[in-house]
Amino acid sequence: MRDALHAVPFQAPIAHRVRSYRYAALSVATKKSSRCLVANPVQMQTLALGQRCNGYWLAYGTQGKRNTMHRLPGLDLLRAIAIAWVMLFHSYIVGGLGEPFGSLQSSGWMGVDLFFVLSGYLIGSQLLKPLSQGKPLAFGRFYVRRTFRVVPAYLVVLAIYFSLPWAREADGIQPLWQFLTYTVNFLIDYEHNQAFSHVWSLCVEEHFYLLFPLLAWWLARNPSVGKFVAVCVAIIIGGMVMRGYLWHHMDDRFVEVIYYPTYNRIDGLLAGVVLATIQAYRPAMWQRMQERANLWLLAGCVVLALAIGLFQDRTGLLSTVIGYPLLSWGFALVVAAGTSPASWLGRWRVPAVGWIALVSYSLYLSHKIVFHLVQAMLAEHPQVHGLAAFSVYAVATFAGGALLYYAVERPFLRLRDRLRHPERETARPAFAPRSAGA
């Protein structure tokens, strides 16, 4: 029985609330019928639609299948959009993809901010739920999980960049020690060293992984709404003041001085953490948000439209100061909608989206190398251009990401799980929503 059932962490008005047992829970919910099977070491019970049992919304499962629907489809869709948007933006290294993609390509850097919001929400969910229950924070376990998740694939790609210079998308690259210490985003000479420069966002994430657990632990020692709000406001206003000051002293070095440093780019992570905090500490409020998910989605789209309009002058003072928090909170509203299976995002099933989300980290690491190699190959075949060239780039990029994922990333994730539970696989905590990459 434990092999046939798997815990599915969802929150939705159409689902059931079911006790979070040690082993498994399964729910199949549709508009016409819905039944939920709950298994623990002692019993199995069947709950009819609308019944509750001390716990968490569970939905969308299938008997007899392992790891069934353990990700939130809405967040997978957003993650797939983010990585596709970022890769489209980086297509400038091969001359761009043509006028039809001009607007999407030029704004593709915003996909990174969407990644930041998703990461803040997902990582915040993992850390804040036990704290909200008065449990100690497992620092060691968290850092080990992050290490297995991030480092192996990163080191493989880093080895390629430094051992095969001809595979780089640019000649110059920062010293190896800066990549190993995640300080590239502070020290980069962008004019001369653009190879693997997109690792700046991974540096920001790593700094977040290092510092946020400590901040969360400190705030949870004496939890207070006022203290939490004060910290959030201080971070937002401090970032605005910092960017405004640096804008006047950047000497035409916008990327190095404003765009890359962690202290200027934490708005998205903060917005995601705020969502996770509401979910952990104000579940009733979160449930009301879930029930109005489409309203939040529409509001998010309006805010994003304002932010995109503001960033028409991407390096201007106004966009530099208020653009990033505006963009981040717009994405946060969209992510909040994406967590609800009742929302348009949560119900929209797009083929291959789940897989793209699953391999998004490997795609992020490897896509510039693949772009460069394909460009070199197509240089010998000038007859391949337009849509045909786009197709070659797309297929090769996804193939490269898949190779890295299946050869490196997934084996280490499985090793991590085996080391944690050598004799059994357990369900993921019901609170911690999982999207690919969490």
DRENDO-1510 file (C-alpha; in Angstrom, 1 decimal, always signed):
<recs>
REC; n; res; u; v; w
REC; 1; MET; +0.0; +0.0; +0.0 .
REC; 2; ARG; +2.7; +2.5; +0.8 .
REC; 3; ASP; +4.2; +1.9; -2.7 .
REC; 4; ALA; +0.8; +2.6; -4.3 .
REC; 5; LEU; +0.1; +5.9; -2.6 .
REC; 6; HIS; +2.0; +9.1; -2.4 .
REC; 7; ALA; +1.3; +12.3; -0.5 .
REC; 8; VAL; +0.3; +15.2; -2.7 .
REC; 9; PRO; +0.7; +18.6; -1.2 .
REC; 10; PHE; -2.0; +20.9; -2.7 .
REC; 11; GLN; -4.4; +23.5; -1.3 .
REC; 12; ALA; -7.6; +23.9; -3.2 .
REC; 13; PRO; -11.2; +24.6; -2.5 .
REC; 14; ILE; -12.3; +21.5; -4.4 .
REC; 15; ALA; -10.0; +19.1; -2.5 .
REC; 16; HIS; -10.1; +17.5; +0.9 .
REC; 17; ARG; -8.4; +18.2; +4.1 .
REC; 18; VAL; -6.6; +15.0; +5.2 .
REC; 19; ARG; -4.4; +14.2; +8.1 .
REC; 20; SER; -0.7; +14.2; +7.1 .
REC; 21; TYR; +0.2; +10.6; +7.9 .
REC; 22; ARG; +3.7; +9.2; +7.9 .
REC; 23; TYR; +3.3; +7.3; +4.8 .
REC; 24; ALA; +0.8; +8.4; +2.2 .
REC; 25; ALA; -2.4; +10.0; +1.1 .
REC; 26; LEU; -4.2; +10.1; -2.2 .
REC; 27; SER; -6.9; +12.2; -3.6 .
REC; 28; VAL; -8.8; +12.3; -6.9 .
REC; 29; ALA; -10.8; +15.4; -7.2 .
REC; 30; THR; -13.1; +16.4; -10.1 .
REC; 31; LYS; -16.2; +18.5; -10.4 .
REC; 32; LYS; -18.3; +15.4; -10.8 .
REC; 33; SER; -16.9; +13.2; -8.1 .
REC; 34; SER; -14.1; +13.1; -5.6 .
REC; 35; ARG; -12.8; +10.6; -3.1 .
REC; 36; CYS; -9.8; +10.6; -1.0 .
REC; 37; LEU; -7.9; +7.5; +0.2 .
REC; 38; VAL; -5.7; +7.9; +3.3 .
REC; 39; ALA; -3.2; +5.3; +4.4 .
REC; 40; ASN; -1.2; +5.1; +7.5 .
REC; 41; PRO; +0.6; +2.1; +9.2 .
REC; 42; VAL; -2.7; +1.2; +10.9 .
REC; 43; GLN; -5.6; +2.1; +8.8 .
REC; 44; MET; -7.0; +3.2; +5.5 .
REC; 45; GLN; -10.1; +5.3; +5.3 .
REC; 46; THR; -12.1; +6.8; +2.5 .
REC; 47; LEU; -13.4; +10.3; +2.8 .
REC; 48; ALA; -16.3; +11.6; +0.7 .
REC; 49; LEU; -16.2; +15.0; -0.9 .
REC; 50; GLY; -16.2; +17.9; +1.6 .
REC; 51; GLN; -15.0; +15.9; +4.6 .
REC; 52; ARG; -12.1; +17.2; +6.6 .
REC; 53; CYS; -9.5; +15.6; +8.8 .
REC; 54; ASN; -7.0; +17.9; +10.6 .
REC; 55; GLY; -4.6; +18.8; +7.9 .
REC; 56; TYR; -3.9; +19.9; +4.4 .
REC; 57; TRP; -5.5; +20.0; +1.1 .
REC; 58; LEU; -4.6; +17.0; -1.0 .
REC; 59; ALA; -5.6; +16.6; -4.6 .
REC; 60; TYR; -4.9; +14.9; -7.9 .
REC; 61; GLY; -3.5; +11.5; -7.4 .
REC; 62; THR; -3.8; +8.1; -9.1 .
REC; 63; GLN; -3.6; +4.6; -7.5 .
REC; 64; GLY; -0.7; +2.4; -8.4 .
REC; 65; LYS; +1.6; +5.1; -9.6 .
REC; 66; ARG; +4.6; +6.3; -7.7 .
REC; 67; ASN; +5.3; +10.0; -7.1 .
REC; 68; THR; +2.0; +11.0; -8.7 .
REC; 69; MET; +1.5; +14.7; -9.2 .
REC; 70; HIS; +3.9; +15.7; -6.5 .
REC; 71; ARG; +4.4; +19.1; -8.2 .
REC; 72; LEU; +2.1; +22.1; -8.4 .
REC; 73; PRO; +1.1; +22.4; -12.1 .
REC; 74; GLY; +0.7; +26.2; -11.9 .
REC; 75; LEU; +4.2; +26.7; -10.6 .
REC; 76; ASP; +5.6; +24.2; -13.1 .
REC; 77; LEU; +4.0; +26.3; -15.9 .
REC; 78; LEU; +5.6; +29.5; -14.4 .
REC; 79; ARG; +9.0; +27.9; -14.1 .
REC; 80; ALA; +8.8; +26.6; -17.7 .
REC; 81; ILE; +7.9; +30.1; -18.9 .
REC; 82; ALA; +10.7; +31.6; -16.9 .
REC; 83; ILE; +13.5; +29.4; -18.3 .
REC; 84; ALA; +12.1; +29.7; -21.9 .
REC; 85; TRP; +12.0; +33.5; -21.4 .
REC; 86; VAL; +15.6; +33.7; -20.1 .
REC; 87; MET; +16.9; +31.5; -22.9 .
REC; 88; LEU; +15.1; +33.6; -25.5 .
REC; 89; PHE; +16.8; +36.7; -23.9 .
REC; 90; HIS; +20.3; +35.1; -24.1 .
REC; 91; SER; +19.8; +34.3; -27.8 .
REC; 92; TYR; +21.5; +37.6; -28.4 .
REC; 93; ILE; +24.8; +35.8; -28.2 .
REC; 94; VAL; +23.9; +34.1; -31.5 .
REC; 95; GLY; +22.5; +37.2; -33.1 .
REC; 96; GLY; +19.0; +37.0; -31.7 .
REC; 97; LEU; +16.0; +35.1; -33.1 .
REC; 98; GLY; +14.6; +37.7; -35.4 .
REC; 99; GLU; +12.1; +40.5; -35.3 .
REC; 100; PRO; +9.0; +38.4; -34.5 .
REC; 101; PHE; +10.6; +37.6; -31.1 .
REC; 102; GLY; +12.0; +41.1; -30.5 .
REC; 103; SER; +9.8; +42.2; -27.6 .
REC; 104; LEU; +9.9; +38.9; -25.9 .
REC; 105; GLN; +13.6; +38.6; -26.3 .
REC; 106; SER; +14.5; +42.1; -25.0 .
REC; 107; SER; +12.3; +41.5; -21.9 .
REC; 108; GLY; +13.5; +38.0; -21.2 .
REC; 109; TRP; +15.8; +39.1; -18.4 .
REC; 110; MET; +12.6; +39.4; -16.3 .
REC; 111; GLY; +12.4; +35.6; -16.3 .
REC; 112; VAL; +15.2; +35.7; -13.7 .
REC; 113; ASP; +13.0; +37.8; -11.4 .
REC; 114; LEU; +10.2; +35.2; -11.8 .
REC; 115; PHE; +12.7; +32.5; -10.8 .
REC; 116; PHE; +13.6; +34.5; -7.7 .
REC; 117; VAL; +10.0; +34.8; -6.6 .
REC; 118; LEU; +9.4; +31.0; -7.1 .
REC; 119; SER; +12.6; +30.2; -5.2 .
REC; 120; GLY; +11.7; +32.5; -2.3 .
REC; 121; TYR; +8.3; +30.9; -2.0 .
REC; 122; LEU; +9.4; +27.3; -2.3 .
REC; 123; ILE; +12.4; +27.6; +0.0 .
REC; 124; GLY; +10.5; +29.7; +2.4 .
REC; 125; SER; +7.8; +27.1; +2.5 .
REC; 126; GLN; +10.3; +24.4; +3.4 .
REC; 127; LEU; +11.8; +26.4; +6.2 .
REC; 128; LEU; +8.9; +28.3; +7.7 .
REC; 129; LYS; +6.4; +25.5; +8.2 .
REC; 130; PRO; +8.3; +23.8; +11.0 .
REC; 131; LEU; +9.1; +27.1; +12.6 .
REC; 132; SER; +5.4; +28.1; +12.6 .
REC; 133; GLN; +4.8; +24.8; +14.5 .
REC; 134; GLY; +7.4; +25.6; +17.1 .
REC; 135; LYS; +9.9; +23.0; +15.8 .
REC; 136; PRO; +13.6; +23.6; +15.5 .
REC; 137; LEU; +15.1; +24.5; +12.2 .
REC; 138; ALA; +17.2; +21.7; +10.7 .
REC; 139; PHE; +20.0; +23.8; +9.4 .
REC; 140; GLY; +22.3; +20.9; +8.5 .
REC; 141; ARG; +19.6; +19.0; +6.6 .
REC; 142; PHE; +18.6; +22.1; +4.6 .
REC; 143; TYR; +22.2; +22.9; +3.6 .
REC; 144; VAL; +22.9; +19.3; +2.6 .
REC; 145; ARG; +19.7; +19.2; +0.5 .
REC; 146; ARG; +20.7; +22.4; -1.3 .
REC; 147; THR; +24.2; +21.1; -1.9 .
REC; 148; PHE; +23.0; +18.0; -3.6 .
REC; 149; ARG; +20.5; +20.0; -5.6 .
REC; 150; VAL; +22.7; +22.7; -6.8 .
REC; 151; VAL; +26.4; +21.8; -6.7 .
REC; 152; PRO; +26.9; +18.6; -8.8 .
REC; 153; ALA; +25.5; +19.9; -12.1 .
REC; 154; TYR; +27.1; +23.3; -11.5 .
REC; 155; LEU; +30.6; +21.8; -11.1 .
REC; 156; VAL; +30.2; +19.7; -14.2 .
REC; 157; VAL; +29.3; +22.8; -16.3 .
REC; 158; LEU; +32.1; +24.8; -14.6 .
REC; 159; ALA; +34.6; +22.1; -15.5 .
REC; 160; ILE; +33.5; +22.3; -19.2 .
REC; 161; TYR; +33.9; +26.1; -19.2 .
REC; 162; PHE; +37.5; +25.9; -17.8 .
REC; 163; SER; +38.7; +22.7; -19.5 .
REC; 164; LEU; +37.2; +23.4; -23.0 .
REC; 165; PRO; +37.7; +27.1; -23.8 .
REC; 166; TRP; +36.5; +26.6; -27.3 .
REC; 167; ALA; +33.0; +25.7; -25.9 .
REC; 168; ARG; +32.6; +29.1; -24.2 .
REC; 169; GLU; +30.1; +31.6; -25.6 .
REC; 170; ALA; +32.8; +34.3; -25.0 .
REC; 171; ASP; +36.5; +34.3; -24.7 .
REC; 172; GLY; +37.0; +36.0; -21.3 .
REC; 173; ILE; +35.9; +34.4; -18.1 .
REC; 174; GLN; +36.3; +35.4; -14.4 .
REC; 175; PRO; +38.8; +33.4; -12.2 .
REC; 176; LEU; +37.8; +30.0; -11.1 .
REC; 177; TRP; +37.9; +30.9; -7.4 .
REC; 178; GLN; +35.1; +33.4; -7.9 .
REC; 179; PHE; +32.8; +30.8; -9.3 .
REC; 180; LEU; +33.6; +28.4; -6.5 .
REC; 181; THR; +32.9; +31.0; -3.9 .
REC; 182; TYR; +29.8; +32.4; -5.6 .
REC; 183; THR; +31.3; +35.9; -5.8 .
REC; 184; VAL; +31.1; +36.4; -9.5 .
REC; 185; ASN; +28.2; +38.8; -9.2 .
REC; 186; PHE; +30.2; +41.1; -7.0 .
REC; 187; LEU; +33.5; +41.0; -8.8 .
REC; 188; ILE; +32.8; +40.5; -12.5 .
REC; 189; ASP; +34.5; +42.6; -15.2 .
REC; 190; TYR; +31.5; +42.3; -17.6 .
REC; 191; GLU; +33.2; +44.2; -20.4 .
REC; 192; HIS; +36.0; +41.6; -20.8 .
REC; 193; ASN; +34.6; +38.4; -19.1 .
REC; 194; GLN; +31.2; +37.5; -20.2 .
REC; 195; ALA; +31.5; +33.7; -20.4 .
REC; 196; PHE; +29.2; +32.0; -17.9 .
REC; 197; SER; +28.2; +35.4; -16.7 .
REC; 198; HIS; +24.6; +34.2; -16.2 .
REC; 199; VAL; +25.8; +32.5; -13.1 .
REC; 200; TRP; +25.3; +35.8; -11.3 .
REC; 201; SER; +21.7; +34.7; -10.5 .
REC; 202; LEU; +22.9; +31.4; -9.0 .
REC; 203; CYS; +25.2; +33.5; -6.8 .
REC; 204; VAL; +22.2; +35.5; -5.6 .
REC; 205; GLU; +20.3; +32.3; -4.8 .
REC; 206; GLU; +23.3; +30.8; -2.9 .
REC; 207; HIS; +23.6; +33.9; -0.8 .
REC; 208; PHE; +19.8; +33.6; -0.1 .
REC; 209; TYR; +20.2; +29.9; +0.9 .
REC; 210; LEU; +23.0; +30.8; +3.2 .
REC; 211; LEU; +21.4; +33.8; +5.0 .
REC; 212; PHE; +17.7; +33.3; +4.9 .
REC; 213; PRO; +17.6; +30.3; +7.3 .
REC; 214; LEU; +19.4; +32.4; +9.9 .
REC; 215; LEU; +17.1; +35.3; +9.4 .
REC; 216; ALA; +14.0; +33.0; +9.6 .
REC; 217; TRP; +15.3; +31.5; +12.8 .
REC; 218; TRP; +15.9; +34.9; +14.4 .
REC; 219; LEU; +12.5; +36.2; +13.4 .
REC; 220; ALA; +10.8; +33.0; +14.7 .
REC; 221; ARG; +12.4; +33.2; +18.2 .
REC; 222; ASN; +9.9; +35.9; +19.1 .
REC; 223; PRO; +7.4; +36.0; +16.2 .
REC; 224; SER; +5.7; +39.3; +15.6 .
REC; 225; VAL; +3.8; +40.7; +12.7 .
REC; 226; GLY; +5.2; +44.1; +13.4 .
REC; 227; LYS; +8.8; +42.8; +13.4 .
REC; 228; PHE; +8.3; +40.9; +10.2 .
REC; 229; VAL; +6.7; +43.8; +8.4 .
REC; 230; ALA; +9.4; +46.1; +9.6 .
REC; 231; VAL; +12.1; +43.8; +8.3 .
REC; 232; CYS; +10.4; +43.5; +4.9 .
REC; 233; VAL; +9.9; +47.3; +4.6 .
REC; 234; ALA; +13.5; +47.9; +5.6 .
REC; 235; ILE; +14.7; +45.5; +2.9 .
REC; 236; ILE; +12.5; +47.1; +0.2 .
REC; 237; ILE; +13.3; +50.7; +1.1 .
REC; 238; GLY; +17.0; +49.9; +1.7 .
REC; 239; GLY; +17.2; +48.4; -1.7 .
REC; 240; MET; +15.6; +51.3; -3.4 .
REC; 241; VAL; +17.9; +53.8; -1.6 .
REC; 242; MET; +21.0; +51.7; -2.4 .
REC; 243; ARG; +20.1; +51.4; -6.1 .
REC; 244; GLY; +19.3; +55.1; -6.3 .
REC; 245; TYR; +22.6; +56.0; -4.8 .
REC; 246; LEU; +24.6; +53.6; -6.9 .
REC; 247; TRP; +22.8; +54.8; -10.1 .
REC; 248; HIS; +24.4; +58.2; -9.6 .
REC; 249; HIS; +27.8; +56.7; -9.2 .
REC; 250; MET; +27.8; +53.7; -11.6 .
REC; 251; ASP; +30.0; +55.3; -14.3 .
REC; 252; ASP; +28.2; +53.5; -17.1 .
REC; 253; ARG; +28.7; +50.1; -15.4 .
REC; 254; PHE; +25.1; +49.3; -14.8 .
REC; 255; VAL; +25.4; +45.5; -15.0 .
REC; 256; GLU; +28.3; +45.3; -12.5 .
REC; 257; VAL; +27.1; +48.0; -10.1 .
REC; 258; ILE; +23.3; +47.6; -10.1 .
REC; 259; TYR; +22.0; +44.6; -11.9 .
REC; 260; TYR; +24.2; +41.8; -10.6 .
REC; 261; PRO; +25.0; +42.4; -6.9 .
REC; 262; THR; +22.8; +40.5; -4.4 .
REC; 263; TYR; +21.9; +43.5; -2.3 .
REC; 264; ASN; +20.2; +45.1; -5.3 .
REC; 265; ARG; +18.3; +41.9; -6.4 .
REC; 266; ILE; +16.5; +40.5; -3.4 .
REC; 267; ASP; +13.1; +41.9; -4.0 .
REC; 268; GLY; +11.9; +38.8; -5.8 .
REC; 269; LEU; +13.2; +36.5; -3.1 .
REC; 270; LEU; +11.5; +38.6; -0.5 .
REC; 271; ALA; +8.2; +38.6; -2.3 .
REC; 272; GLY; +8.3; +34.8; -2.5 .
REC; 273; VAL; +9.1; +34.6; +1.2 .
REC; 274; VAL; +6.2; +36.8; +2.1 .
REC; 275; LEU; +3.9; +34.4; +0.3 .
REC; 276; ALA; +5.4; +31.4; +2.2 .
REC; 277; THR; +5.0; +33.3; +5.5 .
REC; 278; ILE; +1.3; +34.0; +4.9 .
REC; 279; GLN; +0.8; +30.3; +4.1 .
REC; 280; ALA; +2.7; +29.1; +7.2 .
REC; 281; TYR; +1.5; +31.7; +9.8 .
REC; 282; ARG; -1.8; +32.8; +8.4 .
REC; 283; PRO; -3.4; +29.7; +6.8 .
REC; 284; ALA; -6.9; +31.2; +6.9 .
REC; 285; MET; -5.8; +34.2; +5.0 .
REC; 286; TRP; -3.9; +32.0; +2.6 .
REC; 287; GLN; -7.0; +29.9; +2.0 .
REC; 288; ARG; -9.0; +33.0; +1.1 .
REC; 289; MET; -6.3; +34.0; -1.3 .
REC; 290; GLN; -6.5; +30.5; -2.9 .
REC; 291; GLU; -10.2; +30.9; -3.3 .
REC; 292; ARG; -9.7; +34.2; -5.2 .
REC; 293; ALA; -6.7; +33.0; -7.2 .
REC; 294; ASN; -7.9; +34.3; -10.5 .
REC; 295; LEU; -8.4; +37.8; -9.0 .
REC; 296; TRP; -4.8; +37.8; -7.8 .
REC; 297; LEU; -3.7; +36.6; -11.3 .
REC; 298; LEU; -5.4; +39.5; -12.9 .
REC; 299; ALA; -4.0; +41.9; -10.4 .
REC; 300; GLY; -0.5; +40.5; -11.0 .
REC; 301; CYS; -0.9; +40.9; -14.7 .
REC; 302; VAL; -1.8; +44.6; -14.2 .
REC; 303; VAL; +1.2; +45.2; -12.0 .
REC; 304; LEU; +3.5; +43.4; -14.4 .
REC; 305; ALA; +2.2; +45.5; -17.3 .
REC; 306; LEU; +3.1; +48.6; -15.3 .
REC; 307; ALA; +6.5; +47.2; -14.5 .
REC; 308; ILE; +7.2; +46.3; -18.2 .
REC; 309; GLY; +6.2; +49.8; -19.2 .
REC; 310; LEU; +8.5; +51.3; -16.7 .
REC; 311; PHE; +11.4; +49.1; -17.9 .
REC; 312; GLN; +11.2; +50.4; -21.4 .
REC; 313; ASP; +14.0; +52.6; -20.1 .
REC; 314; ARG; +15.8; +49.7; -18.4 .
REC; 315; THR; +18.7; +51.6; -17.0 .
REC; 316; GLY; +16.8; +54.8; -16.1 .
REC; 317; LEU; +16.7; +56.1; -12.6 .
REC; 318; LEU; +13.0; +55.5; -12.0 .
REC; 319; SER; +13.1; +51.9; -13.3 .
REC; 320; THR; +16.3; +51.2; -11.3 .
REC; 321; VAL; +14.8; +52.5; -8.0 .
REC; 322; ILE; +11.2; +51.2; -8.1 .
REC; 323; GLY; +11.1; +48.9; -11.1 .
REC; 324; TYR; +12.5; +45.8; -9.4 .
REC; 325; PRO; +10.1; +45.7; -6.4 .
REC; 326; LEU; +7.2; +46.5; -8.7 .
REC; 327; LEU; +8.1; +43.6; -11.0 .
REC; 328; SER; +8.7; +41.2; -8.1 .
REC; 329; TRP; +5.4; +41.9; -6.4 .
REC; 330; GLY; +3.6; +41.5; -9.8 .
REC; 331; PHE; +5.2; +38.1; -10.2 .
REC; 332; ALA; +4.4; +37.3; -6.6 .
REC; 333; LEU; +0.7; +37.8; -7.2 .
REC; 334; VAL; +0.9; +35.5; -10.3 .
REC; 335; VAL; +2.8; +32.9; -8.2 .
REC; 336; ALA; +0.2; +33.1; -5.5 .
REC; 337; ALA; -2.4; +32.3; -8.2 .
REC; 338; GLY; -0.3; +29.5; -9.5 .
REC; 339; THR; -0.3; +27.6; -6.2 .
REC; 340; SER; -4.1; +27.0; -6.5 .
REC; 341; PRO; -5.3; +24.2; -8.6 .
REC; 342; ALA; -8.6; +26.2; -8.8 .
REC; 343; SER; -6.9; +29.0; -10.7 .
REC; 344; TRP; -6.6; +29.3; -14.5 .
REC; 345; LEU; -2.9; +28.6; -14.1 .
REC; 346; GLY; -3.4; +25.6; -11.9 .
REC; 347; ARG; -5.9; +24.1; -14.4 .
REC; 348; TRP; -4.0; +24.8; -17.6 .
REC; 349; ARG; -2.3; +21.6; -18.7 .
REC; 350; VAL; +0.3; +22.3; -21.4 .
REC; 351; PRO; +2.2; +19.3; -22.9 .
REC; 352; ALA; +5.8; +19.0; -21.8 .
REC; 353; VAL; +5.6; +21.8; -19.3 .
REC; 354; GLY; +6.2; +19.6; -16.3 .
REC; 355; TRP; +9.3; +18.1; -18.0 .
REC; 356; ILE; +10.7; +21.5; -18.9 .
REC; 357; ALA; +10.2; +22.7; -15.4 .
REC; 358; LEU; +11.9; +19.6; -14.1 .
REC; 359; VAL; +15.1; +20.1; -16.2 .
REC; 360; SER; +15.0; +24.0; -15.9 .
REC; 361; TYR; +18.1; +24.2; -13.7 .
REC; 362; SER; +20.1; +22.1; -16.1 .
REC; 363; LEU; +18.9; +24.1; -19.0 .
REC; 364; TYR; +19.8; +27.3; -17.2 .
REC; 365; LEU; +23.4; +26.1; -16.6 .
REC; 366; SER; +24.1; +24.7; -20.1 .
REC; 367; HIS; +22.1; +26.7; -22.6 .
REC; 368; LYS; +24.8; +29.3; -23.5 .
REC; 369; ILE; +27.3; +26.5; -24.3 .
REC; 370; VAL; +24.8; +24.8; -26.5 .
REC; 371; PHE; +23.9; +28.1; -28.3 .
REC; 372; HIS; +27.6; +28.7; -29.1 .
REC; 373; LEU; +28.2; +25.1; -30.3 .
REC; 374; VAL; +25.1; +25.2; -32.6 .
REC; 375; GLN; +26.1; +28.6; -33.9 .
REC; 376; ALA; +29.6; +27.2; -34.9 .
REC; 377; MET; +27.9; +24.2; -36.6 .
REC; 378; LEU; +25.4; +26.3; -38.5 .
REC; 379; ALA; +28.2; +28.6; -39.7 .
REC; 380; GLU; +29.2; +25.8; -42.0 .
REC; 381; HIS; +25.6; +25.4; -43.2 .
REC; 382; PRO; +24.3; +28.8; -44.2 .
REC; 383; GLN; +21.3; +27.3; -46.0 .
REC; 384; VAL; +19.9; +26.6; -42.5 .
REC; 385; HIS; +18.3; +29.8; -41.3 .
REC; 386; GLY; +15.0; +31.2; -40.0 .
REC; 387; LEU; +12.6; +28.8; -38.6 .
REC; 388; ALA; +14.9; +25.8; -39.4 .
REC; 389; ALA; +17.8; +27.4; -37.4 .
REC; 390; PHE; +15.4; +28.2; -34.5 .
REC; 391; SER; +14.3; +24.5; -34.5 .
REC; 392; VAL; +17.9; +23.3; -34.4 .
REC; 393; TYR; +18.8; +25.7; -31.5 .
REC; 394; ALA; +15.7; +24.6; -29.6 .
REC; 395; VAL; +16.2; +20.8; -30.0 .
REC; 396; ALA; +19.9; +21.0; -29.2 .
REC; 397; THR; +19.3; +23.2; -26.1 .
REC; 398; PHE; +16.7; +20.9; -24.7 .
REC; 399; ALA; +18.9; +17.9; -25.5 .
REC; 400; GLY; +21.8; +19.4; -23.7 .
REC; 401; GLY; +19.7; +20.2; -20.7 .
REC; 402; ALA; +18.3; +16.7; -20.6 .
REC; 403; LEU; +21.7; +15.2; -20.9 .
REC; 404; LEU; +22.9; +17.2; -17.9 .
REC; 405; TYR; +19.8; +16.5; -15.9 .
REC; 406; TYR; +19.7; +12.7; -16.5 .
REC; 407; ALA; +23.4; +12.2; -16.3 .
REC; 408; VAL; +24.2; +14.4; -13.3 .
REC; 409; GLU; +21.4; +16.2; -11.6 .
REC; 410; ARG; +18.9; +13.4; -11.2 .
REC; 411; PRO; +21.4; +10.8; -10.0 .
REC; 412; PHE; +22.6; +13.1; -7.2 .
REC; 413; LEU; +19.0; +14.0; -6.2 .
REC; 414; ARG; +18.3; +10.3; -5.9 .
REC; 415; LEU; +21.5; +9.8; -3.9 .
REC; 416; ARG; +20.4; +12.5; -1.6 .
REC; 417; ASP; +17.1; +10.8; -1.0 .
REC; 418; ARG; +18.7; +7.4; -0.5 .
REC; 419; LEU; +21.1; +8.8; +2.1 .
REC; 420; ARG; +18.3; +10.5; +3.9 .
REC; 421; HIS; +16.0; +7.4; +3.8 .
REC; 422; PRO; +18.0; +4.3; +3.1 .
REC; 423; GLU; +15.2; +1.9; +3.8 .
REC; 424; ARG; +12.1; +3.7; +2.7 .
REC; 425; GLU; +10.8; +6.7; +0.7 .
REC; 426; THR; +8.5; +8.9; +2.6 .
REC; 427; ALA; +6.0; +11.5; +1.5 .
REC; 428; ARG; +7.0; +15.1; +1.2 .
REC; 429; PRO; +5.7; +17.2; +4.1 .
REC; 430; ALA; +2.2; +18.2; +3.2 .
REC; 431; PHE; +2.9; +21.9; +3.6 .
REC; 432; ALA; +5.9; +22.2; +1.4 .
REC; 433; PRO; +4.6; +22.6; -2.1 .
REC; 434; ARG; +7.0; +21.2; -4.7 .
REC; 435; SER; +7.6; +22.5; -8.1 .
REC; 436; ALA; +10.4; +21.3; -10.2 .
REC; 437; GLY; +13.6; +22.7; -8.9 .
REC; 438; ALA; +12.7; +22.9; -5.3 .
</recs>
